[in-house]
Amino acid sequence: MHISSAFDSGNIKVIDAHSSPIQLAIRLDNESDFYQWFHFRLDGEIGKNYAMSITNAGKAAYPEGWENYRVCASYDRHNWFRIDAQYDGKTLDFNIDLDQTSVYLAYFAPFSWERHLDLLAWAQSDERVTSETLGQTLDGRDMSLLTIGDANKAKNKVWMIARQHPGETMAEWFVEGFLEALLDESNPGARSLLEDTVFYVVPNMNPDGSVRGHLRTNAAGANLNREWQNPSMDRSPEVYLVREKMLATGGDIFLDIHGDEALPFNFVAACEGIPGYDDSHAALENVFKQAYESISPDFQTEKGYPLDKPGEANMTVGTNWCGHQFRTLALTLEMPFKDNDNLPDPIEGWSPARCRQLARDIVHPIRTTLAFMAKKS
């Protein structure tokens, strides 16, 4: 038996490989106390049962995320299924009967750096797409921006960023699905949008944390979604570079794509606590949410985060900063690590395929909201 995490986004530490269950621990994000993302490969004997225990699960960043959680597993790194796990408040325990000699186990289906590069290359092959490097991260990786549509002629500007928290890989699966929908010539909604709208898309806001196998931070241990008020090239170049581009272009809609460890639902969080929040903000949010709920059974509005009180928003958060800076619609979209309890899937749980479908469906609320804005102007 052998366990390895020496690969892109790998994260696990073997405490004792000779015991049963095998004793494991998740490594902390660099220069940070955050941890919860794991991703490793188990090599063993076909037909043998292997029991494993993540011994530091109870002190992870979001221990409630382990409740009713099922581990993601794959033999081919393309098709992911779920295996049951038990959480006792301290350890996360699970086991698997090997059908092949190697199996990959992860907190959620990984979105690799190579797949990220493939996504950029595929997108830029479309004549409507321009790929731009905004600068480099602390580890020297490129911060890439895709511009879809004609920025010189567009009446509307929509920003979408994803994966500020690198362990939230569902966010980049979402972006992949969104780009597929937006560039689909047979999609009338997308074609009509691109007649007068330009999209600025950052598929991965945290390249270094993604490759390092972090849950929440970049190479310097910075939580990027707490850096928007005063980012720097020394600590948070990812936010600094994207924010500078936003200030140069402006925008009408800002969407920040995330995943939530604990809540088994899809929902959005808005910027109701920012200074200057008004009826215009609220109206745009309601139009967007109603349109999304009308087209996607996977989206709902009953469950979500508690609302910020007026004037009490954390202005270091991306959605709050954008909503205040540009006085327009800014939303954080959250997807589950577990499953959508309103439409559970016993085999895959919340999966890459469902992330991509939820993203295809977002074309409709974007169109509806922009149309509402045009009528109000």
Stockholm file with secondary structure:
# STOCKHOLM 1.0

chainA/1-377         MHISSAFDSGNIKVIDAHSSPIQLAIRLDNESDFYQWFHFRLDGEIGKNYAMSITNAGKAAYPEGWENYRVCASYDRHNWFRIDAQYDGKTLDFNIDLDQTSVYLAYFAPFSWERHLDLLAWAQSDERVTSETLGQTLDGRDMSLLTIGDANKAKNKVWMIARQHPGETMAEWFVEGFLEALLDESNPGARSLLEDTVFYVVPNMNPDGSVRGHLRTNAAGANLNREWQNPSMDRSPEVYLVREKMLATGGDIFLDIHGDEALPFNFVAACEGIPGYDDSHAALENVFKQAYESISPDFQTEKGYPLDKPGEANMTVGTNWCGHQFRTLALTLEMPFKDNDNLPDPIEGWSPARCRQLARDIVHPIRTTLAFMAKKS
#=GR chainA/1-377 SS CEEECCSTTCBCEEEESSSSSEEEECCCCTTSSCCCCCEEEEECCTTCEEEEEETTGGGSSCGGGGTTCEEEEESSSSSCEEEEEEECSSCEEEEEECSSSEEEEESSCCCCHHHHHHHHHHHHTSTTEEEEEEEECTTSCEEEEEEESCTTTCSEEEEEEECSSTTCTHHHHHHHHHHHHHTCTTCHHHHHHHHHEEEEEESCSCHHHHHHTCSSCCTTSCCGGGCSSSCCTTTCHHHHHHHHHHHHHCCSEEEEEEEESSCCSCEEECCTTSTTCCHHHHHHHHHHHHHHHHHCTTCCSSSCCCCCCTTCCCTTSHHHHHHHHHTSEEEEEEEESSCCTTSCCTTTSSCHHHHHHHHHHTHHHHHHHHHHHHHHC
#=GC SS_cons         CEEECCSTTCBCEEEESSSSSEEEECCCCTTSSCCCCCEEEEECCTTCEEEEEETTGGGSSCGGGGTTCEEEEESSSSSCEEEEEEECSSCEEEEEECSSSEEEEESSCCCCHHHHHHHHHHHHTSTTEEEEEEEECTTSCEEEEEEESCTTTCSEEEEEEECSSTTCTHHHHHHHHHHHHHTCTTCHHHHHHHHHEEEEEESCSCHHHHHHTCSSCCTTSCCGGGCSSSCCTTTCHHHHHHHHHHHHHCCSEEEEEEEESSCCSCEEECCTTSTTCCHHHHHHHHHHHHHHHHHCTTCCSSSCCCCCCTTCCCTTSHHHHHHHHHTSEEEEEEEESSCCTTSCCTTTSSCHHHHHHHHHHTHHHHHHHHHHHHHHC
//
